[in-house]
Amino acid sequence: MTAYHFPGLLLIELANEFIGAIKEGSLLNGKSLELLPIILTALATKKENLSYGKGELSGEECKKQLINTLCSGRLLDLVTVPSGELRHVEGTVILHIVFAIKLDCELGRELLKHVKIHEMIRQEILEQVLNRVITRASSPISHFLDLLSNIIMYAPLVLQSCSSKVTEAFDFLSFLPLQTVQGLLKAVQVHVDIHSRYNSVANETFCLEIMDSLRRCLGQQADVRLMLYEGFYDVLRRNSQLANSIMQTLLSQLKQFYEPKPDVLPPLKLEACILTQGDQVSLQEPLDYLLCCIQHCLAWYKSRVMPLHQGDEEEEEGFYQELDDILESITNRMIKSELEDFELDKSADFSQSTGVGIKNNISAFLVMGVCEVLIEYNFSISNFSKNKFEEVLSLFMCYKKLSDILSEKAGKGKAKMTNKTNDSFLSMKFVSDLLTALFRDSTQSHEESLSVLRSNNEFMRYAVNVALQKVQQLKEMGHVSGPDGQNPDKIFQNLCDITRVLLWRYISIPTSVEESAKKEKGKSISLLCLEGLQKIFSAVQQFYQPKIQQFLRALDVTDQEGDEGEDADVSVTQRAAFQIRQFQRSLLNLLSSEEEEFNSKEALLLVSILFNLSKLLEPSSPQDVEVEKTNHFAMVNLRTAAPTICLLVLSQAEKVLEEVDWLITKRKGQVSQETLSAEASSQATPQNNPAEKAIIIQLGTLLTFFHELVQTALPSGSCVDTLLKDLCKMYTILTALVRYNKKGNNLKYTGEKKKEKTAVATAMARVLRETKPIPNLIFAIEQYEKFLIHLSKKSKVNLMQHMKLSTSRDFKIKGNILDMVLGEDVEDESEEVSSHPCLEHSKPHQPFLTGSSLSGDSHILLGEQQAED
């Protein structure tokens, strides 16, 4: 840490000493290299200009120059020492590059680039790093694994040159921590292309050696095997000549858990997949991932390799036929099996607090995963066979039964929780193909077979739900599970296809006409499609911003492949505007619908989609898309108007009032500061503030709003109470505004808007006569009028021009008239006292005694008198 306090020039001098020693070969202690990245990092923090060469540079620029100088020389090649000593120096220097990478990414990157061109030392580097991965497994070694991965990615053939060291490292895997094993497997994935022009026979031999090592890894923990299963598909795609070795490995692994007798149910040995050690229960074999790997590898081999080798290597095809036969047998027997055969019926224990419950949960998820793998397998080989689709549906029903049981058990005895299921085993490409077949396939020869699946709404919902899950996974992780799940281009193409299908389904069959949703529990298919669209629009803008034009074009079902030239000039704004109009129509139809139950979820999704699409419009674009104007919505009816909608709009009005109140308070503080500044400068002139105009406009809108409401026949209760409370708050804020604005700026506008309030007291009086908030409201109104009169006099602006003063509660007693009526009947007097000439109202705001307003019950009496007047 002391280096950070050194002067910049001293740091430059120290760095040059290091670089000179390295280039001259005089550096005998590689340990000292650990100081170099520290010195360079400290130098980069210096903000002042430092003398460097013939000029002056900042600390950061000096650092870059020093790195360039270090990497410009033929590092390590210039040393003229015996080979053994040279190798020692090289190894020491390279190992400390790792430390540089940890402390200074830029320095590490530059050094690594230089090292990569020295073939002589690559093997030594690789062996040194592998040694440390194995011997320092208990300490953090992620930086070693990163370095190893970078070297292999740059020069994959380096693996071949030290194959014995690599296979030796794999022999130690069973003794290494899980995290180390996973990191090593990712770093040493088989990147060698055995079809390359470099000695393909040697490459294939080495790959097979690694495969032998990987087979030994299948005895590792479930997480290690799971990672291997996920990686085998990528290995196979890169190296088709390894297909036999890979498939035979997978077949041998599957046979350990497969029941070969055709009449035995169930066909899989689930007990062997679960490890029980005392009270601890854990997954031993991820059988669903194994089957998934087999299914994808088999499909790839059939589509890419077998067509190229027809008539050749027939003896080797036995492996693939055997795998096909096994998958077919598992399918048939899974359909015949009952949940009781797996000991997973409704009576089973699924709690997470017992060993039996945990075991049953693991078994249930294994069975569900196997069902999904078999669904994709059988659909893919079906060729639209009705019998195959019936099998697909039967597998789905098995999946659904278990899913329903787990959901029921999860919510039993407590509040229903959202059932967060495991990731689906269906690949994203298959989901795209399945949705296209279910919703868009109009081929006549497919109609009968597809009707098997289309007739089951649960299956249709399931297919859309998996699509939603894949998109959500993309948003959270940046990739999806399954084949090509980390290939951005393949994911994008699948997103386009899925979006096109979901959009067509939602637009063609809106939720309002989807009858199945009213009869069955859960979201309608159309609503699920809309939810999927909302997630996809968000994900595309997050991960595929440069491809927005291509994405929007893919959604236009009228576009044909040959029309690219004609549509090239259609802008993103134009395409986005087209989609906006579609969703606006949907929203308008929803708001105008006569359905009793308003679907707020759908409305929120539509608004979210419109918001995302609006981001794609150019700011200067005139494409302001308008919807049909309407003065009424079906959702506002006698049943919903009060109290539901009334309270909602009043709640929004309260928020606006609070914002205005806050703004006035803020302006008061600003005015105080401005006043002090003005006193300091005799030339200062008052200026109108935009915030003041904003306050007036907001209050004017609110006055209009309240003016409408007070003329509405609201039912007594919460609506009236809330309205009175808000009116009181509004007048309190108006009073605060009047008191704040000593010069009358903008207040004439308030007086004009107050004209609309003239009818408020009269219209409300009879309805509000017995309501408790009346005294506060009357007091607030009077206070507002009082300060408005004072401000009118002070500013010499007639702010009362459009005002009608409230009836004054001040009065005086005329003695002569009082004497005349003293003899009259008391009962008559009490009945007529409010209108008798003995009480004559004074002129506005001429107090009888103190001029103060009455309070308490007097407010209520005045309210009644005012109402009768």
ZABA-502100 format. One record per residue (C-alpha): x, y, z. Coordinates in steps of 0.02 Angstrom, whole numbers, padded with zeros to 5 digits, always signed. Example, Ala and Ser with C-alpha at 12.3 -4.5 7.8 and 13.67 -1.06 7.14 Angstrom:
residues 2
+00615-00225+00390 +00684-00053+00357 
END
This chain:
residues 869
+00000+00000+00000 +00151+00115+00024 +00174+00124-00164 +00016+00229-00180 +00102+00367-00079 +00259+00371-00188 +00283+00520-00304 +00236+00487-00484 +00415+00509-00550 +00480+00381-00425 +00348+00255-00481 +00400+00281-00664 +00582+00252-00616 +00541+00092-00522 +00434+00025-00666 +00575+00060-00790 +00697-00035-00678 +00583-00188-00681 +00556-00180-00869 +00742-00160-00901 +00784-00310-00792 +00654-00417-00880 +00711-00370-01056 +00896-00392-01013 +00868-00559-00929 +00945-00501-00766 +00788-00537-00663 +00835-00687-00558 +00696-00677-00428 +00526-00688-00510 +00442-00655-00342 +00488-00471-00357 +00376-00460-00511 +00227-00453-00394 +00272-00271-00364 +00259-00221-00547 +00068-00222-00563 +00056-00133-00396 +00174+00003-00456 +00080+00024-00620 -00088+00030-00533 -00025+00162-00411 +00045+00262-00557 -00125+00264-00642 -00200+00353-00491 -00087+00505-00514 -00188+00648-00590 -00046+00772-00616 +00059+00777-00774 +00224+00685-00758 +00383+00702-00859 +00398+00551-00973 +00517+00542-01118 +00517+00709-01207 +00346+00765-01145 +00222+00761-01005 +00088+00628-00979 -00044+00589-00849 -00020+00439-00734 -00140+00332-00836 -00051+00376-01000 +00118+00338-00921 +00055+00167-00869 +00000+00127-01048 +00169+00181-01118 +00261+00071-00993 +00154-00080-01038 +00188-00049-01223 +00374-00040-01187 +00368-00202-01088 +00275-00296-01225 +00373-00224-01371 +00530-00323-01331 +00553-00508-01370 +00517-00553-01190 +00619-00704-01126 +00692-00744-01295 +00845-00634-01266 +00910-00726-01115 +01066-00825-01155 +01070-00947-01011 +01068-01137-01007 +00900-01212-01056 +00865-01280-00882 +00891-01111-00801 +00797-01026-00941 +00647-01137-00913 +00654-01097-00727 +00652-00910-00761 +00514-00928-00890 +00404-01029-00774 +00431-00908-00631 +00393-00756-00738 +00238-00834-00814 +00167-00886-00647 +00181-00708-00586 +00086-00650-00740 -00060-00731-00652 -00035-00612-00507 -00031-00468-00630 -00196-00526-00703 -00274-00522-00530 -00214-00346-00490 -00215-00263-00660 -00323-00338-00798 -00246-00228-00933 -00068-00277-00888 -00116-00460-00877 -00203-00453-01045 -00053-00375-01133 +00072-00495-01055 -00038-00643-01099 -00049-00586-01281 +00142-00581-01287 +00163-00751-01205 +00044-00834-01329 +00166-00811-01472 +00305-00908-01384 +00269-01087-01429 +00426-01144-01339 +00356-01100-01169 +00170-01139-01194 +00186-01319-01139 +00283-01267-00984 +00151-01136-00942 +00011-01262-00961 +00097-01391-00853 +00139-01262-00720 -00042-01204-00713 -00110-01382-00708 +00009-01422-00566 -00058-01278-00465 -00239-01323-00503 -00209-01496-00432 -00093-01454-00287 -00182-01296-00227 -00360-01360-00240 -00402-01301-00065 -00357-01119-00101 -00439-01000-00227 -00377-01048-00400 -00502-00964-00515 -00364-00854-00588 -00264-01009-00636 -00416-01085-00719 -00449-00923-00814 -00269-00921-00876 -00281-01104-00927 -00443-01073-01022 -00369-00923-01113 -00215-01020-01170 -00319-01167-01232 -00442-01055-01322 -00299-00966-01411 -00198-01122-01454 -00303-01281-01431 -00166-01393-01502 -00062-01356-01348 -00170-01486-01261 -00101-01619-01376 +00079-01573-01338 +00051-01608-01154 -00084-01740-01164 -00002-01847-01029 -00014-01702-00907 -00197-01671-00950 -00247-01853-00927 -00148-01858-00765 -00246-01708-00704 -00409-01797-00745 -00353-01946-00641 -00354-01832-00489 -00530-01766-00517 -00608-01881-00389 -00498-01802-00255 -00536-01621-00300 -00674-01508-00234 -00830-01495-00343 -00798-01313-00390 -00621-01354-00449 -00682-01502-00552 -00815-01396-00636 -00691-01257-00674 -00563-01379-00745 -00691-01466-00855 -00750-01300-00926 -00572-01243-00958 -00516-01406-01041 -00667-01438-01149 -00619-01524-01309 -00589-01376-01425 -00484-01476-01548 -00562-01493-01720 -00509-01666-01776 -00556-01622-01955 -00425-01485-01962 -00275-01494-02078 -00162-01532-01929 -00133-01718-01901 -00316-01768-01880 -00268-01945-01826 -00164-01881-01681 -00301-01758-01635 -00432-01895-01634 -00320-02007-01529 -00296-01870-01402 -00483-01832-01398 -00519-02015-01365 -00394-02012-01223 -00487-01866-01148 -00651-01960-01173 -00579-02105-01074 -00537-01983-00935 -00712-01908-00944 -00788-02081-00925 -00699-02095-00759 -00780-01930-00712 -00951-02014-00725 -00916-02087-00554 -00907-01911-00482 -01042-01812-00394 -01209-01783-00480 -01164-01602-00518 -01007-01655-00612 -01100-01784-00715 -01237-01658-00750 -01108-01538-00821 -01034-01677-00927 -01204-01722-00998 -01235-01541-01044 -01063-01530-01129 -01066-01692-01228 -01185-01621-01357 -01067-01476-01396 -00919-01595-01406 -01014-01706-01528 -01060-01559-01640 -00879-01504-01652 -00808-01679-01674 -00927-01796-01764 -00794-01932-01770 -00808-01945-01582 -00992-01991-01599 -00966-02176-01572 -00861-02150-01417 -00984-02024-01344 -01140-02124-01383 -01066-02285-01317 -01018-02195-01157 -01196-02130-01137 -01272-02299-01178 -01166-02386-01046 -01217-02256-00918 -01403-02273-00960 -01401-02464-00945 -01358-02446-00760 -01531-02371-00729 -01634-02455-00865 -01743-02607-00833 -01720-02717-00990 -01866-02835-00959 -02009-02770-01068 -02148-02817-00947 -02074-02733-00792 -02151-02569-00733 -02084-02440-00713 -01945-02451-00843 -01817-02351-00743 -01730-02389-00578 -01762-02228-00483 -01697-02301-00320 -01523-02315-00395 -01527-02129-00439 -01547-02073-00258 -01414-02086-00124 -01466-02107+00058 -01335-02089+00194 -01415-02089+00364 -01532-01940+00370 -01454-01862+00216 -01542-01892+00049 -01468-01827-00113 -01475-01852-00300 -01343-01976-00359 -01383-01987-00545 -01469-01847-00643 -01560-01974-00752 -01668-01842-00835 -01512-01748-00894 -01435-01911-00955 -01589-01951-01059 -01597-01773-01123 -01415-01782-01179 -01447-01949-01266 -01601-01883-01354 -01513-01728-01423 -01354-01820-01473 -01457-01954-01560 -01562-01825-01653 -01406-01731-01709 -01320-01889-01768 -01473-01945-01868 -01490-01777-01954 -01307-01733-01985 -01199-01890-01987 -01303-02038-02046 -01353-01957-02214 -01167-01940-02252 -01124-02120-02213 -01264-02219-02290 -01200-02394-02328 -01041-02365-02227 -00998-02424-02053 -01160-02521-02038 -01088-02621-01895 -01070-02463-01793 -01251-02411-01813 -01303-02543-01688 -01272-02420-01548 -01397-02296-01617 -01528-02426-01654 -01511-02492-01478 -01534-02319-01406 -01689-02293-01513 -01760-02459-01453 -01728-02414-01271 -01812-02244-01287 -01961-02324-01373 -01975-02455-01234 -01962-02322-01098 -02099-02222-01184 -02221-02367-01194 -02192-02422-01014 -02196-02245-00942 -02370-02225-01019 -02428-02390-00944 -02355-02350-00772 -02463-02276-00636 -02399-02155-00506 -02414-02296-00379 -02281-02391-00476 -02161-02250-00433 -02233-02239-00255 -02281-02060-00295 -02470-02057-00278 -02567-01924-00181 -02546-02017-00016 -02355-02005-00026 -02256-01890+00088 -02183-01740-00005 -02129-01633+00142 -01956-01558+00144 -01931-01597+00328 -01918-01787+00315 -01800-01902+00223 -01945-01991+00140 -02021-01826+00084 -01856-01766+00009 -01833-01933-00079 -02008-01924-00153 -01979-01746-00213 -01819-01799-00302 -01909-01948-00380 -02055-01841-00436 -01943-01715-00523 -01846-01856-00606 -02006-01932-00675 -02068-01762-00735 -01902-01728-00820 -01904-01899-00905 -02081-01864-00967 -02028-01699-01044 -01878-01778-01130 -01989-01914-01202 -02118-01785-01258 -01986-01697-01364 -01913-01861-01427 -02079-01935-01483 -02143-01772-01560 -01980-01753-01656 -01987-01928-01733 -02176-01930-01755 -02187-01865-01934 -02359-01803-01879 -02420-01978-01835 -02583-01979-01737 -02525-02126-01631 -02365-02035-01584 -02460-01878-01535 -02574-01984-01426 -02417-02049-01340 -02356-01871-01320 -02520-01824-01237 -02513-01975-01121 -02337-01928-01066 -02397-01752-01033 -02540-01816-00925 -02415-01912-00819 -02312-01753-00803 -02465-01650-00758 -02526-01770-00624 -02361-01757-00532 -02354-01569-00559 -02528-01550-00485 -02485-01658-00334 -02327-01557-00298 -02423-01394-00315 -02559-01457-00198 -02434-01520-00069 -02335-01357-00077 -02490-01254-00037 -02571-01373+00089 -02598-01302+00262 -02535-01129+00218 -02564-00986+00099 -02552-01038-00082 -02379-01003-00147 -02322-00978-00325 -02262-01147-00382 -02085-01118-00446 -02052-01271-00551 -01883-01333-00610 -01819-01280-00780 -01907-01370-00920 -01808-01501-01018 -01889-01448-01181 -01763-01361-01293 -01802-01186-01353 -01797-01243-01535 -01924-01379-01497 -02037-01255-01405 -02033-01145-01559 -02077-01292-01673 -02213-01354-01555 -02300-01185-01542 -02292-01163-01730 -02372-01333-01756 -02508-01304-01625 -02558-01128-01680 -02503-01099-01859 -02493-01267-01950 -02637-01272-02075 -02574-01419-02178 -02725-01528-02213 -02631-01692-02190 -02577-01637-02015 -02748-01583-01956 -02809-01749-01886 -02652-01787-01788 -02632-01610-01720 -02813-01609-01663 -02759-01736-01530 -02649-01604-01449 -02754-01452-01492 -02906-01526-01407 -02816-01523-01239 -02809-01345-01173 -02695-01397-01030 -02564-01456-01154 -02581-01296-01254 -02559-01193-01096 -02410-01298-01047 -02324-01265-01214 -02345-01076-01195 -02291-01083-01013 -02127-01167-01060 -02097-01029-01188 -02123-00900-01050 -02002-00995-00939 -01868-00995-01073 -01884-00808-01102 -01879-00773-00916 -01722-00880-00903 -01644-00778-01043 -01685-00614-00954 -01610-00674-00790 -01457-00769-00851 -01422-00709-01027 -01439-00885-01096 -01560-01032-01091 -01540-01216-01047 -01528-01350-01178 -01440-01365-01347 -01380-01200-01422 -01438-01116-01262 -01281-01008-01262 -01283-00970-01448 -01351-00792-01463 -01395-00809-01647 -01493-00970-01624 -01584-00897-01472 -01629-00741-01571 -01700-00843-01715 -01804-00947-01593 -01865-00787-01509 -01923-00719-01677 -02017-00879-01718 -02098-00891-01547 -02148-00707-01548 -02229-00722-01719 -02336-00868-01659 -02386-00788-01493 -02430-00624-01579 -02538-00711-01707 -02627-00812-01572 -02664-00662-01461 -02725-00550-01602 -02829-00688-01683 -02911-00753-01524 -02925-00615-01392 -02955-00660-01212 -03132-00593-01222 -03184-00730-01344 -03085-00872-01269 -03220-00974-01185 -03105-01105-01111 -03032-00979-00990 -03202-00956-00908 -03227-01142-00880 -03053-01194-00824 -02939-01131-00688 -02782-01033-00729 -02739-00901-00855 -02812-00910-01029 -02698-00957-01173 -02718-00783-01249 -02666-00701-01086 -02515-00816-01074 -02470-00768-01253 -02481-00584-01207 -02372-00612-01054 -02245-00699-01165 -02246-00554-01287 -02216-00431-01146 -02065-00531-01085 -01995-00553-01261 -02007-00368-01308 -01913-00327-01149 -01781-00463-01176 -01749-00415-01358 -01717-00234-01309 -01602-00295-01170 -01496-00418-01269 -01527-00387-01455 -01537-00198-01476 -01437-00200-01640 -01559-00328-01712 -01720-00233-01675 -01752-00201-01860 -01731-00386-01901 -01841-00435-01754 -01985-00319-01802 -01975-00376-01982 -01989-00557-01925 -02154-00515-01840 -02232-00458-02003 -02316-00616-02065 -02349-00533-02234 -02162-00519-02269 -02095-00653-02383 -01915-00709-02397 -01900-00633-02569 -01962-00461-02516 -01809-00408-02418 -01757-00279-02546 -01929-00199-02551 -01943-00189-02362 -01766-00132-02327 -01819+00050-02324 -01954+00022-02192 -01886+00104-02034 -01890+00038-01856 -02009+00179-01811 -02132+00129-01946 -02129-00054-01896 -02144-00011-01711 -02289+00106-01748 -02380-00035-01838 -02362-00149-01686 -02414-00007-01571 -02576+00016-01666 -02616-00169-01648 -02593-00167-01460 -02683-00001-01442 -02835-00075-01526 -02827-00222-01406 -02818-00104-01257 -02961+00001-01321 -03068-00153-01350 -03028-00210-01174 -03078-00044-01096 -03237-00037-01200 -03285-00217-01164 -03453-00252-01083 -03383-00394-00979 -03426-00378-00794 -03253-00428-00735 -03120-00308-00797 -02955-00397-00834 -02830-00281-00752 -02686-00404-00780 -02712-00396-00968 -02723-00206-00964 -02558-00193-00870 -02471-00310-00992 -02536-00208-01140 -02476-00046-01062 -02305-00123-01028 -02291-00182-01209 -02342-00011-01275 -02213+00069-01162 -02075-00046-01228 -02126-00018-01408 -02135+00170-01385 -01949+00169-01344 -01918+00116-01523 -01999+00272-01597 -01881+00409-01650 -01897+00561-01535 -01925+00676-01684 -02047+00557-01766 -02221+00625-01807 -02288+00450-01784 -02404+00496-01640 -02523+00349-01648 -02697+00397-01593 -02838+00283-01543 -03021+00314-01568 -03086+00449-01450 -03221+00397-01330 -03310+00482-01188 -03360+00328-01094 -03292+00159-01045 -03394+00004-01010 -03292-00028-00854 -03374+00125-00774 -03551+00069-00735 -03676+00080-00593 -03594-00067-00505 -03413-00008-00516 -03427+00182-00517 -03445+00198-00329 -03356+00166-00221 -03222+00071-00321 -03180+00187-00466 -03226+00345-00371 -03103+00303-00232 -02969+00260-00359 -02979+00428-00447 -02988+00520-00281 -02833+00427-00226 -02743+00488-00381 -02804+00665-00348 -02733+00654-00172 -02563+00609-00243 -02567+00761-00357 -02618+00872-00211 -02472+00806-00109 -02353+00843-00252 -02420+01020-00270 -02407+01047-00081 -02227+00987-00085 -02188+01101-00231 -02261+01254-00143 -02159+01216+00013 -02004+01198-00094 -02038+01363-00181 -02056+01450-00013 -01879+01398+00031 -01815+01451-00139 -01901+01620-00128 -01819+01651+00041 -01650+01618-00036 -01690+01724-00188 -01744+01867-00075 -01578+01866+00015 -01488+01866-00152 -01597+02008-00216 -01557+02115-00064 -01373+02092-00102 -01398+02152-00280 -01494+02313-00312 -01512+02268-00496 -01604+02105-00463 -01777+02097-00542 -01913+01974-00499 -01942+01835-00626 -02087+01718-00650 -02039+01540-00607 -02101+01396-00717 -02139+01297-00559 -02269+01427-00508 -02359+01409-00674 -02354+01220-00655 -02433+01235-00483 -02574+01343-00550 -02608+01227-00698 -02615+01074-00585 -02732+01160-00463 -02840+01219-00606 -02857+01041-00669 -02899+00980-00494 -03031+01116-00473 -03114+01060-00633 -03106+00880-00574 -03184+00919-00404 -03313+01032-00486 -03377+00881-00582 -03377+00768-00431 -03474+00885-00316 -03614+00886-00444 -03620+00697-00443 -03746+00600-00339 -03619+00504-00236 -03684+00381-00107 -03653+00429+00073 -03506+00344+00155 -03325+00326+00104 -03344+00419-00062 -03418+00575+00016 -03299+00573+00163 -03147+00556+00050 -03211+00692-00067 -03236+00813+00079 -03064+00774+00147 -02985+00806-00023 -03084+00968-00047 -03024+01028+00122 -02846+00986+00074 -02864+01076-00091 -02924+01237-00009 -02786+01225+00121 -02660+01215-00021 -02744+01360-00111 -02728+01462+00049 -02545+01416+00063 -02521+01470-00118 -02605+01638-00086 -02500+01670+00069 -02343+01622-00026 -02377+01732-00176 -02365+01905-00101 -02362+01992-00270 -02512+01911-00349 -02414+01831-00491 -02519+01700-00581 -02657+01714-00450 -02779+01791-00571 -02783+01622-00657 -02833+01545-00491 -02974+01670-00475 -03036+01624-00648 -03032+01440-00605 -03121+01481-00441 -03267+01535-00547 -03296+01352-00580 -03305+01325-00392 -03452+01443-00371 -03574+01300-00379 -03477+01190-00258 -03552+01248-00093 -03729+01256-00162 -03722+01086-00247 -03643+01001-00098 -03739+01082+00042 -03889+00968+00053 -03788+00808+00029 -03655+00859+00154 -03767+00931+00289 -03739+00792+00413 -03562+00746+00366 -03427+00771+00496 -03291+00845+00383 -03404+00994+00341 -03334+01110+00476 -03157+01085+00417 -03206+01114+00236 -03302+01274+00277 -03159+01338+00380 -03035+01301+00239 -03145+01392+00113 -03163+01543+00226 -02977+01550+00260 -02943+01545+00073 -03067+01687+00041 -02996+01790+00185 -02817+01785+00122 -02872+01807-00058 -02959+01972-00008 -02803+02030+00083 -02695+01986-00066 -02813+02078-00185 -02795+02237-00083 -02607+02219-00069 -02574+02177-00251 -02709+02294-00319 -02765+02151-00431 -02949+02106-00425 -02932+01924-00381 -03115+01919-00323 -03183+01957-00496 -03261+01786-00522 -03287+01743-00339 -03451+01726-00246 -03419+01745-00061 -03485+01616+00058 -03627+01674+00170 -03551+01762+00320 -03580+01690+00490 -03553+01860+00576 -03718+01946+00631 -03784+02090+00736 -03942+02106+00844 -04063+02248+00805 -04138+02295+00975 -04300+02376+00914 -04350+02224+00814 -04301+02111+00959 -04422+02204+01076 -04565+02179+00953 -04546+01992+00945 -04511+01953+01127 -04696+01930+01158 -04721+01806+01018 -04740+01621+01046 -04575+01535+01089 -04617+01383+00985 -04647+01489+00830 -04487+01581+00864 -04385+01421+00870 -04460+01363+00706 -04432+01527+00614 -04275+01590+00700 -04161+01553+00554 -04262+01663+00434 -04331+01795+00555 -04283+01977+00527 -04213+01986+00702 -04058+01904+00630 -03999+02011+00486 -03841+01959+00397 -03710+02093+00394 -03613+02139+00242 -03476+02019+00199 -03337+02010+00327 -03400+02149+00444 -03380+02067+00614 -03509+02096+00752 -03395+02077+00901 -03225+02004+00862 -03244+01965+00679 -03179+01789+00711 -03255+01636+00630 -03357+01518+00736 -03300+01341+00758 -03361+01174+00816 -03549+01150+00811 -03571+01327+00747 -03497+01269+00584 -03631+01138+00567 -03770+01263+00606 -03700+01381+00478 -03688+01242+00354 -03875+01208+00376 -03917+01392+00366 -03810+01414+00212 -03891+01265+00130 -04065+01333+00159 -04011+01503+00092 
END
